Amino acid sequence: MVKEGGRGGGPIDTLCLPLDVIPGWLIGIQPSRVRDDIRPKLIRYRRECFRVLWDAFRHDILPQLDPALALSAADLTPAERDLARAEILYSLARQQVAYERWLVHHHDRLDAVEDGMTDAHTRIDALELTIAGGPTVTTAQAAAVSKAVKALAYKLGQVEPEKGNHIRASTRGSIAHSAYRATRRSR
């Protein structure tokens, strides 16, 4: 913001753009909003800006679209073919390095989460021991007990359908592996 003298002698705030920003600002002007005599120059300016920007950044965006590669192999000299291959390998190597950095970062984060989960499981096991008053059954043992109860309910249902249905109904949803997990081993 710059203060300039106005018609009445008082200061007027004037917005000024830095010189290095003006080319980008000019790209944003719509050709349909300028005078007819300026329009062809603006259109040419915009096309040239877009071409220069594409040339500057195309290797980062689409490295395989190098114009040298669009020519047939017969049109390229051996040095041009070697250069095109080297540029492709360089681009692929940069992408691989970025991908590996991403993997290492996420692998480290997963290791930290895994450590936290291991710590949480240890603390939960200790809490279960405290609450249960002694060693409890393992998760595998709890699963086996749950499976045996379901099999027993099925067998009972074959002999006495009412009892089997009652056991299945009472165990459905209320007794799972985690419920047996808190059972003391002595029981």
Buried (B, 14 or more C-beta within 10 A) or exposed (E): EEEEEEEEEEEEEEEEEEEEEEEEEEEEEEEEEEEEEEBEEBEEBBEEBEEEEEEEEBBEEEBEEBEEBEEEEEEBEEEBBEBBEEBBEEBEEEEEEEEEEEEEEEEEEEEEEEEEEEEEEEEEBEEBBEEBEEEBBEEEBBBBBBEEBBEEBEEBBEEEEEEBEBBBEEBEEEBEBEEBBEBEEEE
